[in-house]
């Protein structure tokens, strides 16, 4: 057993993998989860000035396990340890900030792949920050997107977003003046904000729309009750997060769904398993063209460890990383 591991910096991990590679890795990780791979719901604790969130997953098929731990205070600091699943040996510690948007966006792509209509070509986006961009870039790996409408309250932000999408992805992207314009009559919706209250009105959601909710978590909610009232299949990234078994889990719970549940706009029957069950083929995705479907994700170690495994493999093949020592307990006893 080695006491050496790799530290992989953000500089080394930036642009190491393509969006489509993240999608493939995350899809496989969710399939493993759907067939029984252990994963925990996110838990958060903290004080008045900073909080820390953590979650874990184990993938015996890849012989890796690990998690995500990040602190939010004056800024956000992300870190991912990756271990061997059979021995527990530390393989690497990855700086988690640079690739966080792509592994997060890949969840939207996986959800879109199973729940959006096969011929889906139009996207409406509310939000213009990193997660909105990465969700769109990864979705283009699973659907041929032709048009994008984007709304952000800041005019300059939505205009810059649309210009960047047009230039980098070759998609006809337009800034629009309201969330209603963004989400009306489109095939796929991406909601990726940090809003404290709903940013869309469900009356503007068309039949057959697939929605990716990628942003705000408890105590915030970005999707209104009327949207949930229309949803035929609600698919969380991990089901235990929906109701939560502890105060810590509820800090990362599905606030929007819970509000709708309390108002009898949805029931437990609205929950269509969890995303891994679709990826594993144990539950169907979309079954008719008029269903309104929603994938709700605020982050799990499923996508994190899947992406970390991908990046670790690519980094070692490229000879990247700095060697570090991580002394196991039996060696520590000798010191």
N, C-alpha and C positions, 0 to 999 in steps of 0.2 A: 504494500500500500504506500503510495507516494504522499509526501507532505507538500508537494508543489502543485500549484494551481495557476490559472491565468487571471490577470486583470485585464479586461477589455474596455478601453476608454471610449467615450463618445466620438472622438475624432476617428477612431479605428472602425467604429460601427456605422458611422454615417455613410449612406449609399452602398453599404455592403451587400444588400439584397434588394431585389426589385419588388414592387408592390404585389405582383402576381405570385412571387415566392412566399411572401408573408401569407397571402390568401391560402395557398396550398398547404402550408405548414399549420396554420390555424384551423383550417377545415379538418385536417387529419387529427389534430389534437381534440377537437370537439367530437369527432367520431369515436376516438378512444374513450372520451368521457361518456358518450352515449352508450358504450359497451361496458361501463363500470369503472373507468379510471377515477380514483379518488380526487376530489377537489373541494376546497372549502369556500364558503361565501366570504366576501370581504368583511373585515371587522375594523372598526376605527375607535381609537381612544385619544385623549389629549386634554389639554388645558385651555386657558383663555387665549393664548397667543399662538399656539401651534398644535397640530394634531398629527397622528401617525396612523397609517392604514397598512394592513398586511393581509395576504392570502396565499394559499399554497396549492400545488397539484403534483400528482405522481403519474408518470407514464412508463410503466414497465416495458412496454414494447420498444421504447427508445432507450431504456435503461437510464432515464433521467428523472429527477424530481427537483423541485425548487419553488420559488415564489416571488412575490413582489413586496417590497417594503418601501414606502415613501412617506416623507414628512412634508407637511404644508405649513408654512409660517410666513416669514418674510419673502420666501420664494418657494419652489417645490424641488425636492431632491429625491430622485428615484434610484433604487438599487435592486439588482436581481442576483441572488446566489443560485448556482446550478450545481447539483450533486449527482453522483451515480446512485441509481435506485437500488442496486444490489448490495453495495458496501457502505453507502453513505459518504463516500469520499468526495471532497469538494473538487469540482472540475474548474469552475470559473466564477468570478464575480463580474457582472456586466453593469456598466453605467447605463441606467435605464431611460435617460431623458430623450436622447436623440431618436430612438426607434419607437418610443411610446405611441406617437400618433399613428404609425403604420400598423402596429400590432392591434391597436384599438380599432382603426378603420377596417381592418381585415374581418372583424366580427360582423360589421355591417355588410361586408361583401358575402360572407358565408350565409347570413340571414337572407340577403337578397337572392342568392343563388337558389335557395330552397323555397322561397316564399313569393318572390316577384313573378309576374307573368313572364313566360319565355321570351316574348317579343317586346318586353319593356325597353323603352328607348328614351324616356324623358324623366328628368330628375328635378325635384324642387327642394331647395335647401334653405333652412333657417339657421343662420350662424355663418361666420366667415373666418373663424380661427383655424388652428391646426387640425383639430379632429374633423371638422367639416371638409377640409381639403383632402385629408388622408382617406376619409370614408368614400369620397367621390373617386379618388384615384384607384382605390382597391376595387370598387364596384365596377369600374371599367374592365376589370379582369374577368368578370362573370356575365356582363351584359354589354351589348353594343349601344352605348349612350350617344344620342344625337343632339339633344338639347338640355340645357340647364338653366333654371331660373333661381336666382339667389337673393335672399333678403337678409339684411343686417340693419339695425337701427341707424348705424353710421353710414352715410351716403358714400364716403370715401372708401370705406371697408368693402362694401358690396361691389362697388365699381372696380376696385383693385382685384378682388376675388374673381370676378367675371373675366377681367382682362387676362389674369394669370391662367385660368382654366382654358381659355381660348388659345393662348399661346403655347402652353405646355402639353395640353391633352388633345388639342385640335377639335374641341367641342364647341358648338355654338352656344355660348353662355351669355346670359343677360341679367343685369341687376334690375330688381323690381322694387316698387315702393311700399309693399306690405307683405306680411306673411301669407295673407289670403291669396295674393297673386302668385306667390311662390308655390303653394301647395295645391292649388286648384288645377284639376284636369292634368295631372301628371301620373306617371306609372309608379314612381319611387319617390319617397319623401325621406330626407335626412334632417333630423332635428339635433343640432349639436351646439348647445348654448350652456351658459352657466346661470340661466335665469332663475329667479326665485319664485316666479309665478308663470302660468301658462303663456306660451308665445304663439300658439295657434288656436284656431276655432274649428272644432270638428265638423261644423256645417260646411266647411270648404273642402273636406276630404271626399274624393270621388269613390264610387264602387270600384273594387279591383285594385285599389292602391296598396302598396306595401310600404310600411313606415319603419324607419330605423331610428330609435330613440337612443342617442349616444351621449347625452350630456348630463343635465342636472340630476342629482340624487338627493335623498332625504337630507335636510328638511325642505329642499327645493323641489319644484316640479315644473317641467316645461310643457307638458301635454295636458290639455283640459279634459274634463269629464266627458264632454260630448264626443270627443274623439274615441275615448274608450268605449262609449256606448255603441259605437259603430263597429268595433273590432270583433271579428269572428274568431281569430286565432291570436292569442297573446303568448309570445314565446320569450321567456326570460333567458338570460345567458346561463344562470344557475337557479334552479327553482327554490332552493332554501333561502335565497335572498328576498323572495317576495314578501313573506310574512315575518321572517327573522325569528331566531330562537333566543336572542339576547339583546340587550340594549345596544351592544357594540354592533351587532349585525344590522339592527334597525337604523343605525347611523348610515348605512349604505343600502337601505332598502328601496323598494320600488314605490316611491311616494305617490306618483301619479296613479298607478294601479290601485294602491290602497285607498286613496281618496275616492276613486270610482267605485271600489268595492263597498266602501262605507255608504255610498249613495245608491247602492243596488244597481249601478250602471253595468257592472260586470259581476261574474260569480267565479267560483273555483273552476267551473266547467269551461270558462273562457281561457284558462291556462292550458295551452297545448304543449304539455310536457316541458322540456327545455331544449335549447338549441342543439345540444349534443345528440339527443335522440333523433332529430331530423338528419343530422350529419351521418349518423350510424345506420340510417335506413330503418330505424325501429318505429318511427312515426312518420306519416306522410307530411309533406310540405303543403303547398297550395294544391287544392283539389277542385277548385272551380274559378273561373275568370273573374267573378264578382266579389270574391272574398276580400275583406279588409284585414290585413295581417300586420302585426307589429312585433318587432324584435326589440327587447328592452335590455340594454347593456350599460352598466356603469363600471365594468372592469372585473375580471377574474384572473386567476393564475393559469387558466386553461390556455388563453391566447398568449399570455406572457411567457410561460415556460415553453410553449410550442415555438414561439418566435426566438426565444433565447437559445433553444436547441439548434434551430436553423443557423443562427448567427455564430454560435460556438463552432459548429461544423465548418462553416465557411471561413471563419477566422483562423482556425487551426490549419486548414488547407492552405491558407494564404500566409501562414507564418506570422500572424498578428498576435499581439498581446504581450504583457510583461509578466514574467514569472514572479509569483509571490509564494511565501510559505504560510501554510495553515496547519499548525501543529495539532494532531489528534490527541485525545485524552491520554492514551497510554504513553505517548512521548512526553507529554507535559508532566506526568508523574516522575519522570526521570530528571527533570530540571530542578 
